Amino acid sequence: MALKSPLLGGAAGAISQLGHSRVWSNQALVVFSDGERSGGLPGLSPLRAIRSAKGESSSKSATELQPVDGRANVNISRKPQKDLSSFPKPLSVSDLSSTPEDGSKLRISFKGLSGSYSEDAALKAYPSCESVPCSEFEDAFKAVELWLADKAVLPIESSSGGSIHRNYDLLLRHRLHIVGEVQLPVNFCLLALPGVRMEQLKRVLSHPQALALSDAVLTKLNVARENVDDTAGAAQLVALNELEDTGVIASARAAEIYGLNILAERFQDNLDNITRFLVLARDPIIPRTDKQFKTSIVFTLDEGPGVLFKALAVFALRNINLTKIESRPQRKRPLRVVDDSNTGTAKYFDYLFYIDFEASMAESRAQNALGHLQEFATFLRVLGCYPMDKIM
Ligand SMILES: O=C(O)C(=O)Cc1ccccc1
């Protein structure tokens, strides 16, 4: 099976690896009424786009028609030479919902190798997408910013392991918008080389989150644990180096891709564990009210008693349910200095607050809540408004 290599460290590596396939700049975007796009989007070559736009596929051009009086015969009562559907039509609203449900035209970047759980999440959201493995979270963001990928998928929290703080920080550092979420019940499998039994294992490799969530079973197995950047990377390492004494916690798809055996399924301590992933894109989606939407924001507050209580009240007052609150240190200004005349200068830690709430920005109660919050927040950014994913 052909394996995909990840986009390596930064934009230059990414461009050189993908450079053979497409040139994204200098192409006019041509949108056809049948929903096809070309010139910068996968699925239709630029050449075909230009031909179709000019109607070049018609059997006869106007100048080929027989002249009557020395001029080209342009007889308006004449039947058209070809049916109208072959000419470009103006855009309609349905053309603007750009991709089919299965995401077959989409390239989705994620951190890790093929077979990682992040790729599972991308495939849950867009079953026919083309996945773009990246070495680091930062590369997955950059791939979208540089138009090498259409969207990025990254884990943000898990029900047993908590938040993935690094990705909260990256959300703020980059200018991408949250356009969706994926809730994935993760099935941790214990994998090993074919023929190896569980008792032969001396150590187990995996992503730190997978090792932490399988703590009790690993203690029973009495094996050493080693962190690897992603679960599929751990599977590839054991397969390539034929490590007979080493097991891996990874997905069933990783077992298939790297030729390993599944020794145990649902290996984690807590079988109900769900990991939540975010889908990020260059442009926000238009919020709607015909299905349940969630909104994610980040803000900062002044120092003082009850300021966070006041911030949360803007949602409670409008009966808006909060699904998540996370605080992170402000990297640029981690300490706030306040002059306290009695005791000298006081220093406080300065925080960013991330909140997810169950309402669409198309609803007036959400707009009013944010208008209210803006009155006293020192900074406020809407990270995205997107349809809620149901756990299946
Ligand atoms: O390493 C992976 O496969 C990932 O996608 C990150 C991860 C690890 C463990 C649980 C969920 C996501």
The ligand as a MOL file (V3000), in Angstrom:
LIG
                    3D

  0  0  0     0  0            999 V3000
M  V30 BEGIN CTAB
M  V30 COUNTS 12 12 0 0 0
M  V30 BEGIN ATOM
M  V30 1 O -2.1090 10.5040 17.5830 0
M  V30 2 C -3.2240 10.4800 17.0300 0
M  V30 3 O -3.6820 9.5100 16.4240 0
M  V30 4 C -4.0500 11.6780 17.1130 0
M  V30 5 O -4.7910 11.9610 16.2120 0
M  V30 6 C -4.0460 12.4440 18.4080 0
M  V30 7 C -4.9160 11.7070 19.3740 0
M  V30 8 C -4.3620 10.8310 20.2690 0
M  V30 9 C -5.1820 10.1540 21.1590 0
M  V30 10 C -6.5430 10.3600 21.1520 0
M  V30 11 C -7.0830 11.2150 20.2210 0
M  V30 12 C -6.2810 11.9110 19.3350 0
M  V30 END ATOM
M  V30 BEGIN BOND
M  V30 1 2 1 2
M  V30 2 1 2 3
M  V30 3 1 2 4
M  V30 4 2 4 5
M  V30 5 1 4 6
M  V30 6 1 6 7
M  V30 7 1 7 8
M  V30 8 2 7 12
M  V30 9 2 8 9
M  V30 10 1 9 10
M  V30 11 2 10 11
M  V30 12 1 11 12
M  V30 END BOND
M  V30 END CTAB
M  END
